[in-house]
Amino acid sequence: MAEYRLFQMVYYLMDKGNTTAPELAEKFEVSIRTIYRDIDILSAAGIPVYTTQGKGGGIFLPENFVLNRSLISEEEQNQILTALQGLSGVDEMGNQALLKKLGTVFQKQTTNWIEIDFSDWQPQHEALFRTLQKAITQKMRISFHYFSRAKAGSDRKVEPLKLIFKAREWYLYAYCCEKQANRLFKLKRIKELEMTTETFERTAPEIVLEPEKIYTTEKQQLQLVFAPELAYRVYENFEDVQEAEDGRLLVSKDFPVNDSLYSFLLSFGGQLEVLSPASVRSELIKKIDQLKTIY
């Protein structure tokens, strides 16, 4: 995180008094050009970082510099501490250390309001997440074998830009070097992930999942009826639910009609009936018949 690096740079300078761009670049694992860009950002924010050339030169802070809390409003201080606490599951040790330092600077007691664990019961998934986090923050290209929805495995080399959590699934938003376009990759379909030694400068957009761009297929309205026993799942997945006199649950919702939809509908087994449209009912019957040939 750039904000994390900027704060750490200030504390490093406060502790050492002076340093050099190559030293900072090595410490924070970024390019020297990035360090100079960070210095410009700090200067623009009112922190008096200055550089000198020649023998004995380097990057300095004034001898008795104290971080001015007035540069950041009361509300912004609370937002910074709260956001970092929410991100503790991503980089627990680094963010906890930063939280402690900023809590001291702002003279605030942090509130232990949230606990997040991004891992699951399979250690390899946590390792995948950590590797991707490192590749994104250090701007390193990665390669992996990927299984697309078309069920064809292929080798990819990408520039990882952002990890996204959507609809209970993790995705990698990256620039695909082969397709020469940005793509979303479901983490569960990524195998044999490796970091390369190649770096990149591309950055992620502020918002990736713009509502009008999330779905590439046309939506259709489905009329669904669920058995009462599935109330826990129905209320987990839908907001507008009507209860019939016999206890069954009625849902009307727009869906993109694709393979993911049919997998979702079939996951309810015999406790869901699709009332309409007829085309979706017909496709479900075909898929059920295909299952019968197996079982």
N, C-alpha and C positions, 0 to 999 in steps of 0.2 A: 504494500500500500504506500503510495507516494506520501500521504499525510504522516504516516508512521515514520518514514525515513526522514522527513523534514524535522519532526520533533527530535528524533534521535540525533540528527546532525547538530542541532542547537545544544543539546545536552553534552554531546561529545566535545564541542568547542568550549562550552562552559567548564568542562572538566579539564581539558588539556591546555586551553588557552590559545593554541594555534595548531594548524595542521596543513596538509597539502591536498590538492585535488586528487593525485594518484592514490594517496593514503585513504581518502574517503571513498574513492571508487572501489578500492580493494575491500574495504570494510563492509560496504553496503552492496557489493557485487553488482555494480552498475558501471556504465561508461563514464569517462571523465567529462564528456560533453553533458551527460545528465547531471553530474555534480554542479557544473557551472550554471546549468539551467535552474537547479534547485536554489543556488545562491541568489540568483536574480529574483526568484519567487519570495525568498525570505526577506530580501532587501525591500521588495515592493510591499511586503506585509508590515514593514516598520522595524524589523530586527536588523540592527546595524552590523551585518557581516561585511567585512571588506577584505580585499586581496592586495598583496604587494608583489612586485616582480623582483628578480635578481637574487643574489646570495642572501640567505636568511629570510627570504620572502615566503609567502604562503597565504593561508586563509585565517582570519582572526575575528575575534569579538573583543569589544572594549574590555579592559581589565576588570572593572567592577560591574559588568553587565548583569542585570537581573531581568528575567522574562517578565514583561509587563502584562499583568492579567487584564488590564483595561483594553488590550488589543482584541480581546475576545469577550463578547457580552456574557452576562449571567446565563441567558438562555442557551447560547452557543456552548458554554462550558458544560452545562447539563446534558446537552445533546451529544457532545463529544464523548463524555464519560459513559452515557447510556448506550451509544452505538458501539463503543469498544467493548463494553460488557456483553452485548449481544453477539459480538463476533469472537468471543473467547473460545468458542468451539472450533474456530478455523485455525487459530495460531495461539493456543492457550498460554504458553510460556511468554511469548513476545508481547502479547496484548496485556497480560497480567502485570508485567513489569512496567509497561507504558501507563497502565491504569494507576499504578501506585505512584509513579512520578507525577502524572498530571493531577492526581488527587491532592498531592502535596502542594503543587504550584497553585492550584485553584483554591486550596484550603477547603476542600469538600470531602465528605465521607461518602464513598460510593455505596449504592444500594444493591444488595445481592438479589436482583429481581428476576433473573432468568438463567436457565441452564440448558445448553444445547449440546447434543452429541450427534455429529454428522455420520458417524460410523455405523455399520451394521454388525451382524454376527460373523461376517466373513472377513478375516484380516486382509485378504488381497484387495478388497474393495477400498478399505481405508488407505492402503498403500497407493492405490491408483489415485485417490483423491489428493493425497499429499504430494505425489509426483506432479500432478497437473497444477496444483497450487504453486509449486516451485517454478515450473516452466512458465506460467503466466507472469508471475512477479519478476522473474529474471529475463523474460522475453526470449526464451529459447524454443526453437522449433522442436517438434516431437514427431515420431513416426509410430504407427500402430496398424494392426489388422482390424478391419471393421466389417461387421455384418449388417448390411442395409435392410430396409423393409422388403426389398426385392429378393432377399435371402441369398444374395451373392456376396461372398467375402472378397475383400480387396485391401491392398496395402495403401495406406495414406500417409502423406507428410503434410503437416498443418502448422499454422502459427496460432497457438492457443491464446484466446483473448479474454474469455470470461466463463466462469462456471455459473450455471443457471439451475435453479430448483423450480420446477413447474409440474403441477398436478402429481405430486408425490414421486417425481422422478428427477434425477440429476442429468443435465445435459452439458456438453462442452460446446461453446460458441467459438468457432475458429475459422481462419482463412485457409481454405483447402488449396494447396499448391498445384494439385492436379487439375481441379475444376476451375481454378483461378476465380473463386467466389467464396463468400462467407457461407458457412454451413452449420447446422446443429447436429451434434453427434450424441446419441444416448450413451451414457457411461457404461451401462450394462452390456453394451454391444462392442465395447473396445477391448481388444486383446493384444498381448505382446507389446505393451507400451514401452517406448524407449525415448529418452531425451537425446537430442543430437547436440553437436557443438556449434550449430548455426544460430545466430541471433537474428532478431527482426525489430523493426521500429513501429509497426502497425499498432494502432490503439482501438479499443472497443468503443462502440457508440454508447452514449449515456443510457439509452433504453434499447434493448434488443427486441423484446417481445411486444411490439406495438400491436394493439388489438386487431387492427385491420390486416396485419401481415402474419398472424399466428397460423391461420388455416389457409391452405392453398386449394382445398376442395370446397365445393358448394355445400352449404348447410341445408338440412331439411328438418322440419318439425316432427318429432316422434311423440306418439301417445303411448304411455307405458302404464302397466298395472302390475303392482308388486304384492306378493303375499304378506300378510301382517307380520309374519315371523322375520321378515327382512327389514323391519323398521330401522334398526340400527344402521344398516348400510344405506338405506334410502336417505335418511336424514344427514348422513355423512357426505353424500354426493349431490344432494339437491336442496335448493332453498324453498321453492314453491311446491309444496306437497299437499294434496287434498285427500281426506280420508272418506271412503265410501261407507254406506250403512253397514256393510258386511265386514268392515275392518280392513279391506284392501286399500292400498295406497296408490293414488293416481298422480302421474307426473306428465307434464307437457313441456318439452324442451327442444331447442334447436341443437342439432349435432352435425359435425362434418362427417359425411358418410364415407368411411374408409375401413381398412382392415382393423384398425384399433377400435373402432366402434363395435364391430361384430365380436371381437374378443371380449370387450367390456360387457356386452349384452349376454353373451354365452356364460360369463362368469357367475351369473345369477341362477343358472340351471333352470329347473322347472318351476321356479318361484317367480318368474317374470313372464308376462305376455306383452308382446308388441301389438298394439291395436292398429296402428297405422304409422307410416304409409304402407301400402300393399307391396311395394318394391322391396322394402326392408324385410317384411315378413317372408317374402319369397326367397330372398337371399339367405335368411336364417334357416329356412327349411332345407335349402341345398346343403348348407354347412352341417346341419344336423344329420342329414342323410349320409354325408361323407364320414361323419363320426361312426354311424352305424356300420359302415363297411369295415371299420377297424375293430369295433367291439361286438 
